[in-house]
Amino acid sequence: AVRVANPAAAAIAIVQGMGDGAVEQDAVYIGNVDYSITEDELKELFSISGAVARVTIPKNKKDGSPMGFAYLRFDLTQSPDAVAAARSQFDGLELKGRKLKVVEKRLNVPGLKTRCPYTEGHEHKETGPKLVREKPVVSPGDWSCPICGAHCFARRDACYKCGAPKPAPIDQPSVPGPIRRPRGPGFAPAANPYARPMPTRGMPLYSQP
């Protein structure tokens, strides 16, 4: 792998064709870290290999829990061979029931999707339910294209996908409707003896004595 002294040389690494094989010279990736380990404990442990400048344990943004790995950066001015010493001393070391995975930290280039060397060769399991596309709702008058089978709305005269014309409707035999019985006269409303007679045009409602 090609080593880069600092992250600022990312553009030079890409131009020179280093790609995802570029690693940082002064940092290591620590995998399979126990969730209860703190940054101070890792700094004290890896200080055996050289002067530790910074330790970072990424945490979950939702609940703040550690994600199970860490990044550690050495001060190469005081310990030039600290990265190689850390790999030889702590790679495969069992710490709190977990075997550590210590490798050189790969170069992170913003906007560049690269393969992760730490999970290479492992299958990535899909998380979450698969999105299933629902079938379109068939409305009265919709038709299917006889050429490509696309679902077309009733307002279309040609297929939107292949341009095939709308097929002629097939004459179907008429289905007799339900038999309705004729309604009888029923009961006539009873006469109201207290109802006033309707006046006729030109005649008063009440007669004058």
Phi, psi and omega per residue, in radians:
A1 nan 2.564 3.135
V2 -1.490 2.321 -3.118
R3 -1.702 2.411 3.110
V4 -2.066 2.349 -3.034
A5 -1.189 -0.655 -3.095
N6 -2.603 2.798 -3.132
P7 -1.108 -0.335 -3.127
A8 -1.179 -0.279 3.138
A9 -1.579 0.355 -3.103
A10 -1.125 -0.731 -3.125
A11 -1.111 -0.679 3.120
I12 -1.146 -0.648 3.136
A13 -1.131 -0.673 -3.134
I14 -1.230 -0.712 -3.126
V15 -1.126 -0.676 -3.116
Q16 -1.416 0.043 3.081
G17 1.412 0.372 3.129
M18 -1.248 -0.669 3.068
G19 1.045 -2.433 -3.079
D20 -1.405 0.048 3.073
G21 -1.539 -0.038 -3.132
A22 -1.381 2.347 3.106
V23 -2.235 2.759 3.105
E24 -1.451 2.448 -3.000
Q25 -1.374 -0.422 -3.009
D26 -1.976 0.243 -3.076
A27 -2.366 2.699 3.100
V28 -2.279 2.689 3.031
Y29 -1.782 2.278 -3.127
I30 -2.014 1.936 -3.139
G31 -1.810 2.886 3.131
N32 1.039 0.777 -3.131
V33 -1.515 2.437 3.099
D34 -1.159 2.530 -3.047
Y35 -1.229 -0.311 -3.119
S36 -1.571 -0.112 -3.114
I37 -1.327 2.420 3.130
T38 -1.770 2.965 3.129
E39 -1.175 -0.612 3.125
D40 -1.156 -0.639 3.124
E41 -1.167 -0.719 3.096
L42 -1.162 -0.668 3.122
K43 -1.115 -0.716 3.127
E44 -1.195 -0.631 -3.123
L45 -1.228 -0.804 -3.070
F46 -1.443 -0.051 3.056
S47 -1.190 -0.202 3.063
I48 -1.180 -0.585 -3.120
S49 -1.399 -0.508 -3.123
G50 3.009 -3.092 -3.114
A51 -1.287 2.095 -3.118
V52 -1.567 2.205 3.125
A53 -1.586 -0.668 -3.084
R54 -2.807 2.538 3.062
V55 -2.230 2.308 -3.135
T56 -2.251 2.158 3.038
I57 -1.913 1.839 3.125
P58 -1.076 2.508 -3.107
K59 -2.208 2.740 3.133
N60 -1.201 2.342 -3.100
K61 -1.252 -0.412 -3.077
K62 -1.399 -0.897 -3.061
D63 -2.018 -0.053 3.107
G64 1.331 0.218 3.135
S65 -1.418 2.576 3.124
P66 -1.143 2.651 -3.043
M67 -1.707 0.016 3.022
G68 1.624 0.191 3.044
F69 -2.601 2.961 -3.064
A70 -2.623 2.810 3.038
Y71 -2.086 2.368 -3.111
L72 -2.290 2.276 -3.111
R73 -2.036 2.323 -3.137
F74 -1.733 2.811 3.022
D75 -1.676 1.752 -3.045
L76 -1.258 -0.275 3.084
T77 -1.180 -0.530 3.109
Q78 -1.694 -0.559 -3.108
S79 -2.358 1.561 -3.091
P80 -1.142 -0.550 -3.072
D81 -1.828 0.503 -3.056
A82 -1.227 -0.625 -3.103
V83 -1.158 -0.821 3.118
A84 -1.117 -0.637 3.122
A85 -1.193 -0.661 3.138
A86 -1.160 -0.667 3.124
R87 -1.169 -0.730 -3.111
S88 -1.270 -0.519 -3.065
Q89 -1.575 -0.599 -2.970
F90 -2.023 -0.165 3.106
D91 -1.244 2.076 -3.085
G92 1.561 -0.015 3.128
L93 -1.259 2.380 3.132
E94 -1.534 2.132 -3.114
L95 -2.285 2.003 -3.113
K96 0.973 0.764 3.079
G97 1.426 0.106 -3.135
R98 -2.218 2.406 3.079
K99 -1.498 2.110 -3.100
L100 -1.271 2.567 3.045
K101 -2.022 1.877 -3.072
V102 -1.994 2.021 3.094
V103 -2.371 2.937 3.079
E104 -1.190 2.404 -3.114
K105 -1.256 2.223 3.130
R106 -1.291 2.770 -3.103
L107 -1.412 2.119 3.103
N108 -1.579 2.023 3.124
V109 -1.843 2.100 3.135
P110 -1.056 2.290 3.105
G111 1.457 0.067 -3.121
L112 -2.013 2.151 3.100
K113 -1.621 2.054 -3.107
T114 -2.194 2.908 3.065
R115 -1.360 2.457 3.141
C116 -1.501 2.105 -3.105
P117 -1.252 -0.278 -3.077
Y118 -1.433 -0.431 -3.134
T119 -1.980 0.302 -3.108
E120 -1.221 2.307 -3.111
G121 1.619 -0.089 3.127
H122 -1.810 2.547 3.117
E123 -1.434 2.377 3.112
H124 -1.668 2.095 -3.131
K125 -1.433 2.459 3.109
E126 -1.291 2.420 -3.134
T127 -1.974 2.486 3.105
G128 1.526 2.825 3.140
P129 -1.271 2.609 3.095
K130 -1.347 2.452 3.122
L131 -1.417 2.135 -3.138
V132 -1.890 2.176 -3.130
R133 -1.354 2.173 -3.118
E134 -1.302 2.602 3.108
K135 -1.260 2.540 -3.136
P136 -1.151 2.589 3.133
V137 -1.338 2.214 -3.129
V138 -1.508 2.061 3.103
S139 -1.708 2.809 3.103
P140 -1.051 2.274 -3.128
G141 1.712 -0.239 3.094
D142 -1.181 2.681 -3.092
W143 -2.465 2.741 3.126
S144 -1.832 2.416 -3.112
C145 -1.218 2.235 3.131
P146 -1.263 -0.215 -3.104
I147 -1.604 -0.992 -3.067
C148 -1.872 -0.176 3.119
G149 1.389 0.238 -3.131
A150 -1.264 2.612 3.105
H151 -1.504 2.137 -3.098
C152 -2.072 2.546 3.114
F153 -1.331 2.853 -3.067
A154 -1.166 -0.461 -3.091
R155 -1.322 -0.216 -3.096
R156 -1.511 2.384 3.065
D157 -1.665 -0.188 3.119
A158 -2.514 2.752 -3.137
C159 -1.191 2.329 -3.136
Y160 -1.287 -0.280 -3.053
K161 -1.679 -0.849 -3.102
C162 -1.997 -0.155 3.100
G163 1.446 0.154 3.130
A164 -1.187 2.476 -3.123
P165 -1.202 2.748 3.129
K166 -1.219 2.266 -3.124
P167 -1.195 2.665 3.137
A168 -1.195 2.507 3.128
P169 -1.151 2.500 3.130
I170 -1.548 2.237 3.122
D171 -1.217 2.114 3.117
Q172 -1.856 2.533 3.123
P173 -1.109 2.464 -3.122
S174 -1.214 2.417 3.141
V175 -1.734 2.159 -3.133
P176 -1.125 2.458 -3.136
G177 -1.398 -3.119 3.140
P178 -1.188 2.547 3.130
I179 -1.386 2.190 -3.140
R180 -1.914 2.302 3.120
R181 -1.436 2.502 3.105
P182 -1.190 2.441 -3.132
R183 -1.393 2.367 3.124
G184 -1.414 3.069 -3.122
P185 -1.154 -0.503 -3.140
G186 1.302 -2.755 -3.123
F187 -1.734 2.307 3.105
A188 -1.379 2.495 3.129
P189 -1.139 2.478 -3.138
A190 -1.260 2.592 -3.130
A191 -1.286 2.447 3.124
N192 -1.621 2.020 -3.110
P193 -1.245 -0.326 -3.119
Y194 -1.643 0.028 -3.119
A195 -1.274 2.391 3.118
R196 -1.399 2.524 3.123
P197 -1.210 2.525 3.123
M198 -1.271 2.288 -3.125
P199 -1.244 2.598 3.054
T200 -1.711 2.824 -3.086
R201 -1.172 2.293 3.091
G202 1.486 0.027 3.140
M203 -2.096 2.433 3.129
P204 -1.237 2.788 -3.118
L205 -1.221 -0.746 3.127
Y206 -2.020 2.503 3.128
S207 -1.386 2.482 3.118
Q208 -1.435 2.444 3.123
P209 -1.206 nan nan
